[in-house]
Amino acid sequence: MRRSSGSIQDTGIGIGPDFLPHIFDPFEREQTSTISGTQGVGLGLTIAERLVEAMHGFIQVNSQQGKGTWIAISLPLRLSGEQ
């Protein structure tokens, strides 16, 4: 079994340090997200985290307000032919 990782980064509004511990909480949205005009109910990262954990992986988030966000996902994957 091998671990596969991938990441994505944006240069958006970022996530404030006070809200960062709550980004995976269902139905939570930082106040600045409503100011930016972004629509949603606050379930995207909750669903992503649960899917990654169900596959025995992990998700990591780093963000700076006003600079953007970086999200990395790592999953254990079995290559074809491996036991």
Backbone as JSON, one array per atom type, in Angstrom:
{
  "sequence": "MRRSSGSIQDTGIGIGPDFLPHIFDPFEREQTSTISGTQGVGLGLTIAERLVEAMHGFIQVNSQQGKGTWIAISLPLRLSGEQ",
  "N": [[0.85, -1.17, 0.0], [0.56, 2.17, -0.82], [1.02, 5.66, -0.1], [-0.75, 8.31, -1.38], [-0.6, 11.68, -2.32], [-2.03, 14.94, -2.7], [-2.46, 18.39, -3.53], [-4.04, 21.61, -3.37], [-4.21, 25.07, -4.12], [-5.28, 28.42, -3.51], [-5.71, 31.93, -4.24], [-7.47, 33.41, -2.8], [-9.77, 34.97, -0.47], [-8.94, 33.87, 1.89], [-8.73, 32.32, 5.2], [-9.51, 33.33, 8.4], [-7.44, 33.3, 11.39], [-8.87, 32.83, 13.76], [-11.12, 31.46, 12.93], [-10.18, 29.2, 11.66], [-9.89, 26.75, 13.26], [-12.48, 25.8, 13.1], [-13.24, 25.06, 10.57], [-14.01, 22.56, 9.59], [-16.38, 22.06, 10.83], [-19.82, 21.3, 10.63], [-22.11, 23.35, 8.84], [-20.9, 25.74, 9.48], [-19.7, 28.96, 8.77], [-17.37, 31.41, 7.89], [-17.62, 34.85, 8.69], [-16.58, 36.61, 6.72], [-16.91, 35.2, 4.38], [-19.54, 35.52, 3.61], [-19.58, 38.16, 2.98], [-17.99, 38.22, 0.73], [-19.65, 37.3, -1.22], [-19.84, 34.66, -1.85], [-21.72, 31.76, -2.17], [-23.3, 29.24, -0.16], [-23.73, 26.57, 2.28], [-21.97, 25.8, 4.2], [-21.0, 23.15, 4.22], [-19.18, 21.92, 2.54], [-16.32, 21.49, 3.18], [-16.7, 19.92, 5.41], [-17.9, 17.6, 4.37], [-15.84, 16.81, 2.63], [-13.76, 16.27, 4.49], [-14.88, 14.11, 5.91], [-15.16, 12.17, 3.89], [-12.45, 11.76, 3.18], [-11.42, 10.81, 5.64], [-12.95, 8.47, 5.85], [-11.7, 6.97, 3.93], [-9.39, 6.39, 5.18], [-7.47, 8.4, 5.18], [-5.93, 11.67, 5.41], [-6.58, 15.18, 5.82], [-5.3, 18.4, 5.36], [-5.07, 21.82, 6.21], [-3.93, 25.03, 5.46], [-3.98, 28.51, 5.88], [-4.06, 32.0, 5.1], [-5.45, 35.0, 5.96], [-6.64, 37.15, 3.49], [-4.69, 36.34, 1.7], [-4.95, 33.69, 0.8], [-5.63, 30.1, 0.52], [-4.39, 26.84, 1.27], [-4.82, 23.47, 0.64], [-4.26, 20.14, 1.45], [-4.44, 16.69, 0.68], [-4.06, 13.38, 1.71], [-3.95, 10.0, 0.9], [-4.14, 6.48, 1.53], [-3.31, 4.23, -0.94], [-3.85, 1.33, -2.86], [-1.87, -0.15, -5.22], [-2.46, -1.49, -8.47], [-2.26, -4.97, -8.59], [-0.97, -5.24, -6.15], [-1.04, -6.88, -2.96]],
  "CA": [[0.0, 0.0, 0.0], [1.31, 3.42, -0.92], [0.26, 6.86, 0.24], [-0.79, 9.28, -2.46], [-0.93, 13.02, -1.82], [-2.29, 16.0, -3.65], [-2.82, 19.65, -2.87], [-4.57, 22.69, -4.2], [-4.01, 26.36, -3.48], [-5.91, 29.55, -4.17], [-5.27, 33.25, -3.79], [-8.73, 34.06, -2.43], [-9.85, 35.81, 0.73], [-8.31, 33.18, 3.01], [-9.51, 32.01, 6.39], [-8.92, 33.97, 9.57], [-6.9, 32.36, 12.38], [-9.88, 32.49, 14.76], [-12.09, 30.54, 12.36], [-9.5, 28.01, 11.14], [-10.21, 25.51, 13.99], [-13.89, 25.43, 12.9], [-13.55, 24.92, 9.13], [-14.64, 21.27, 9.29], [-17.64, 21.97, 11.55], [-20.95, 21.45, 9.7], [-22.92, 24.57, 8.78], [-20.15, 26.91, 9.94], [-19.12, 29.81, 7.73], [-16.74, 32.62, 8.41], [-18.37, 36.05, 8.3], [-16.06, 37.22, 5.49], [-17.38, 34.46, 3.21], [-20.81, 36.08, 3.15], [-19.25, 39.46, 2.41], [-17.4, 38.0, -0.6], [-20.7, 36.93, -2.17], [-19.79, 33.22, -2.08], [-22.91, 31.11, -1.65], [-23.11, 27.9, 0.37], [-24.27, 26.37, 3.62], [-20.92, 25.41, 5.11], [-20.86, 21.7, 4.3], [-18.17, 21.41, 1.6], [-15.14, 20.94, 3.84], [-17.16, 18.86, 6.31], [-18.06, 16.41, 3.54], [-14.51, 16.42, 2.17], [-13.04, 15.66, 5.61], [-15.47, 12.79, 6.23], [-14.78, 11.24, 2.82], [-11.02, 11.45, 3.32], [-11.26, 9.97, 6.82], [-13.53, 7.16, 5.54], [-10.7, 6.28, 3.12], [-8.2, 6.27, 6.05], [-6.51, 9.43, 4.83], [-6.03, 12.88, 6.21], [-6.68, 16.44, 5.1], [-4.58, 19.45, 6.08], [-5.4, 23.14, 5.67], [-3.2, 26.22, 5.9], [-4.59, 29.67, 5.25], [-3.76, 33.34, 5.59], [-6.5, 35.93, 5.55], [-6.22, 38.09, 2.46], [-3.66, 35.78, 0.82], [-5.4, 32.46, 0.18], [-5.71, 28.86, 1.28], [-3.74, 25.64, 0.74], [-5.42, 22.25, 1.19], [-3.59, 18.91, 1.01], [-5.1, 15.44, 1.03], [-3.2, 12.21, 1.58], [-4.76, 8.78, 0.98], [-3.44, 5.23, 1.26], [-3.85, 3.62, -2.15], [-3.27, 0.07, -3.25], [-1.6, -0.19, -6.65], [-2.91, -2.7, -9.13], [-1.32, -6.09, -8.44], [-0.51, -5.35, -4.76], [-1.91, -7.65, -2.07]],
  "C": [[0.89, 1.23, 0.0], [0.41, 4.58, -0.55], [0.38, 7.82, -0.93], [-1.25, 10.62, -1.9], [-1.18, 13.98, -2.96], [-2.66, 17.26, -2.9], [-3.36, 20.63, -3.9], [-4.42, 23.99, -3.4], [-4.76, 27.43, -4.24], [-5.34, 30.85, -3.62], [-6.49, 34.08, -3.4], [-8.63, 34.85, -1.14], [-9.19, 35.17, 1.95], [-9.25, 32.97, 4.18], [-8.78, 32.62, 7.58], [-8.46, 32.96, 10.61], [-7.92, 31.96, 13.45], [-10.89, 31.46, 14.24], [-11.47, 29.21, 11.91], [-9.82, 26.73, 11.92], [-11.64, 25.01, 13.74], [-14.22, 25.11, 11.44], [-14.2, 23.6, 8.77], [-15.95, 21.08, 10.04], [-18.8, 22.17, 10.58], [-21.71, 22.75, 9.93], [-22.22, 25.8, 9.34], [-19.58, 27.66, 8.74], [-18.53, 31.04, 8.38], [-17.5, 33.83, 7.89], [-17.87, 36.63, 6.98], [-16.55, 36.49, 4.25], [-18.7, 35.0, 2.71], [-20.59, 37.45, 2.53], [-18.73, 39.3, 0.98], [-18.44, 37.65, -1.65], [-20.7, 35.44, -2.49], [-21.0, 32.58, -1.41], [-22.56, 29.73, -1.11], [-23.67, 27.81, 1.77], [-23.21, 25.92, 4.62], [-20.77, 23.91, 5.28], [-19.73, 21.14, 3.44], [-16.97, 20.78, 2.26], [-15.51, 19.85, 4.84], [-17.28, 17.55, 5.54], [-16.71, 15.91, 3.07], [-13.74, 15.71, 3.28], [-13.58, 14.26, 5.91], [-15.16, 11.76, 5.16], [-13.33, 10.81, 2.94], [-10.79, 10.53, 4.5], [-11.84, 8.57, 6.59], [-12.58, 6.31, 4.69], [-9.37, 6.15, 3.86], [-7.09, 7.23, 5.65], [-6.6, 10.6, 5.77], [-6.02, 14.1, 5.3], [-6.04, 17.52, 5.98], [-4.88, 20.78, 5.4], [-4.49, 24.19, 6.3], [-3.81, 27.41, 5.18], [-4.11, 30.96, 5.9], [-4.83, 34.27, 5.05], [-5.93, 36.95, 4.58], [-5.19, 37.56, 1.49], [-4.08, 34.47, 0.15], [-5.29, 31.26, 1.1], [-5.04, 27.73, 0.52], [-4.35, 24.43, 1.42], [-4.69, 21.06, 0.59], [-4.37, 17.71, 1.52], [-4.12, 14.31, 0.78], [-4.05, 10.97, 1.82], [-3.87, 7.56, 0.78], [-4.09, 4.56, 0.05], [-3.11, 2.32, -2.45], [-3.09, 0.1, -4.77], [-2.09, -1.52, -7.23], [-1.85, -3.8, -9.01], [-0.78, -6.24, -7.03], [-1.51, -6.17, -3.96], [-2.48, -6.75, -1.01]]
}
